[in-house]
Amino acid sequence: MIALSCEEFNALDEFGDRGDKVGNVYLSPTGPQIQAGATRELIVEYWSNDDFFTYTGLWDSVVVFEDFKVAVGDVEYSVINEKIAQNWEEVAAYPFNFANWNPPLKAYRIEISYVVDLMYDNTLLGNSDLSADNFWQNVPEEFNEGALIYFTNNLSRSTLNELLVNTNAVVNQVTFDTYYDVEGNLTTSGRESILSGLGSVGIVDLIGEDYSLGSEYQVTLAFRATNGSGIFNEYRRSFLVF
């Protein structure tokens, strides 16, 4: 559903060079996608000129990409909404230990693991799984307006005729026909009238039960380290859950 690349982040890039006071942190790649319920083994390397750390630990945060989709016949309208599913939380702390020093790397090295929560598995809910009230209460702001404009511009003349003249009796046939010029093209004023007509039907009644909500999650991991000088740094990796 969502095409995203794996994210790499080092706080040094964001905060700029702070000389030799800040510790250095590295977290091995996670890969772009990990299956829900899977365990990913990771390697962490960190070092600092003061050769001491008061805190080292793994944190995670999660965002969800919600794909709201509605359809009239074979014409679909969808909007993807991104929101926070989980703010930053500590996964595990790893007490600093001089025994983790790796002379060839000139860094402390530890092996850790991360389990992707099953609750972040992809979902696709249709009208049998999600009530219309719940769906429409959660659509993004301006979704309804955008859908009406889209259907005004993309539904065929015959479908619009059926909706506005036959099914909902918003206008009569003579009035509807005035929305199009002699060549059968929708006029500017006709487009405005059709948009108004669809609005009077209402997006909920227009769609009926032809709606769905898909969810896909992106997890961001951050290995955080505070050195003996009390300065914080982190390295991030992001992946999509499937």
C-alpha positions in Angstrom: 0.0 0.0 0.0 2.7 2.5 1.0 6.1 2.7 -0.6 8.7 4.0 1.8 12.4 3.5 2.2 14.2 2.5 5.3 15.1 5.5 7.4 18.5 6.2 8.9 19.0 9.0 11.4 21.8 10.1 13.6 21.3 13.0 16.0 24.6 14.4 14.9 23.1 15.2 11.6 20.3 17.1 13.2 22.1 19.0 15.9 25.3 19.6 14.1 28.9 19.0 15.2 29.5 19.3 18.9 33.1 18.4 18.8 34.4 15.5 20.9 31.7 15.7 23.6 28.9 13.7 22.0 29.0 9.9 21.9 28.7 8.1 18.6 25.9 5.5 18.0 25.3 3.0 15.2 22.3 0.7 14.7 22.5 -2.0 12.1 19.9 -2.0 9.2 16.5 -3.5 9.8 15.6 -4.0 6.2 12.7 -2.1 4.6 10.0 -4.6 5.8 9.5 -7.0 8.7 6.6 -9.3 9.2 4.3 -8.8 12.2 5.3 -11.2 15.0 8.9 -11.6 13.7 12.0 -11.1 15.6 14.9 -9.1 14.1 18.4 -9.4 15.5 20.3 -6.1 15.5 23.8 -5.0 16.3 24.6 -1.8 18.1 28.0 0.0 18.2 28.7 3.1 20.3 31.7 4.9 21.6 32.6 8.2 23.2 35.8 10.1 24.0 35.0 10.1 27.7 34.6 6.3 27.5 31.6 6.0 29.6 27.8 5.9 29.2 25.1 6.6 31.8 22.3 5.3 29.6 22.0 3.0 26.6 18.6 1.7 25.4 16.3 0.9 22.5 13.1 2.9 21.9 10.4 2.6 19.3 7.6 4.7 17.9 4.8 3.7 15.4 2.8 5.6 12.8 -0.1 4.1 10.9 -1.1 4.9 7.3 -4.9 4.7 7.0 -6.2 4.2 3.5 -9.8 5.4 3.4 -11.5 4.3 0.2 -15.0 4.8 -1.1 -16.6 4.0 -4.5 -19.6 4.7 -6.7 -19.8 1.9 -9.1 -16.3 1.3 -10.5 -15.1 4.8 -9.7 -13.0 4.9 -6.5 -11.8 7.7 -4.3 -9.2 7.2 -1.6 -7.1 9.2 0.8 -4.2 8.0 2.9 -4.0 9.6 6.3 -0.9 9.3 8.5 -1.2 9.4 12.3 0.7 8.4 15.4 -0.2 4.9 16.6 2.4 5.0 19.4 4.6 7.7 20.8 8.2 7.0 21.7 8.5 4.2 24.3 11.4 2.4 25.8 11.7 -1.2 24.6 14.7 -2.1 26.7 17.6 -0.6 28.6 21.1 -2.1 28.3 23.3 -1.3 31.3 26.8 0.0 30.2 29.5 -2.7 30.5 33.2 -2.2 29.8 33.3 -5.9 28.8 31.4 -5.0 25.6 34.4 -3.1 24.3 35.5 -4.5 20.9 39.2 -3.5 20.2 39.1 -4.1 16.4 36.1 -1.8 16.1 37.3 0.6 18.7 33.7 0.7 20.0 31.4 -1.0 22.4 29.3 -3.6 20.6 26.2 -5.4 21.7 23.7 -7.7 20.0 20.0 -7.1 20.7 16.7 -8.2 19.3 13.4 -6.6 18.5 10.0 -8.3 18.2 7.4 -6.7 15.9 4.1 -6.6 17.7 1.4 -8.6 16.0 -1.0 -5.7 16.6 0.8 -3.9 13.8 -0.2 -6.4 11.1 -1.8 -4.9 8.1 -5.6 -4.8 8.1 -8.4 -4.2 5.6 -11.9 -3.6 6.9 -14.9 -3.5 4.8 -18.6 -2.9 5.5 -18.9 -6.3 7.2 -16.1 -5.5 9.6 -16.7 -1.7 10.2 -20.0 0.1 10.6 -20.7 3.1 8.3 -20.9 5.3 11.4 -17.4 4.3 12.5 -16.0 4.7 9.1 -17.4 8.2 8.5 -16.5 9.4 12.0 -12.9 8.7 11.3 -12.3 10.0 7.8 -9.8 12.8 7.5 -10.8 16.4 7.4 -12.1 17.5 4.0 -12.5 13.9 2.9 -16.2 14.3 2.2 -15.7 17.4 0.1 -12.9 15.9 -1.8 -14.9 12.8 -2.6 -17.9 14.8 -3.9 -15.6 16.9 -6.1 -13.9 13.7 -7.4 -17.1 11.9 -8.3 -18.5 15.1 -9.9 -15.5 15.1 -12.2 -15.1 11.4 -12.8 -18.5 9.7 -12.8 -20.0 9.1 -16.3 -23.0 11.1 -17.5 -25.2 8.1 -17.4 -24.2 7.4 -13.8 -24.8 11.0 -12.7 -28.1 10.9 -14.6 -29.2 7.8 -12.7 -28.1 9.3 -9.3 -29.6 12.7 -9.7 -32.7 12.1 -11.9 -33.8 8.5 -11.3 -32.6 7.3 -7.9 -32.7 10.4 -5.8 -35.0 12.8 -7.9 -32.8 15.8 -7.2 -33.6 17.3 -10.6 -35.7 16.4 -13.6 -34.4 15.1 -16.9 -34.8 18.5 -18.7 -32.8 20.3 -16.0 -30.1 17.6 -16.0 -29.6 17.8 -19.7 -28.9 21.6 -19.5 -25.7 20.7 -17.6 -24.1 19.6 -20.9 -23.4 21.5 -24.0 -24.5 20.4 -27.5 -21.4 18.3 -27.9 -22.1 16.5 -24.6 -19.5 18.2 -22.5 -20.2 19.1 -19.0 -20.3 22.9 -18.7 -18.8 24.9 -15.8 -22.2 25.8 -14.4 -23.3 22.3 -15.0 -20.4 21.0 -13.0 -21.3 23.3 -10.1 -24.9 22.1 -10.2 -23.9 18.5 -10.2 -21.6 19.0 -7.3 -24.5 20.7 -5.4 -26.8 17.9 -6.4 -24.5 15.2 -5.1 -24.0 17.2 -2.0 -27.8 17.3 -1.4 -27.8 13.5 -1.7 -25.0 13.4 0.8 -21.8 11.4 0.7 -23.0 8.8 3.1 -26.1 7.9 1.1 -24.1 8.2 -2.2 -21.6 5.6 -1.1 -23.9 3.3 0.8 -21.8 0.2 1.9 -19.1 0.6 -0.7 -16.3 1.7 1.7 -13.2 0.2 3.2 -10.4 1.1 5.6 -6.9 -0.3 5.2 -4.1 0.2 7.8 -0.3 -0.3 7.3 2.2 0.5 10.1 5.7 1.9 10.1 7.9 1.3 13.1 10.9 3.5 13.9 13.6 2.2 16.2 16.1 4.5 18.0 19.0 3.3 19.9 19.7 6.1 22.4 22.9 6.7 24.4 23.9 9.3 27.0 27.6 9.5 27.6 29.5 10.5 30.7 29.3 14.1 29.8 25.5 13.9 29.9 25.1 14.4 26.2 22.4 12.4 24.3 22.7 10.9 20.9 20.7 8.3 18.9 20.6 6.3 15.7 17.3 5.5 14.0 16.0 2.8 11.6 12.5 2.6 10.1 10.6 -0.3 8.5 7.2 -1.2 7.3 5.3 -4.1 8.8 3.6 -6.7 6.6 
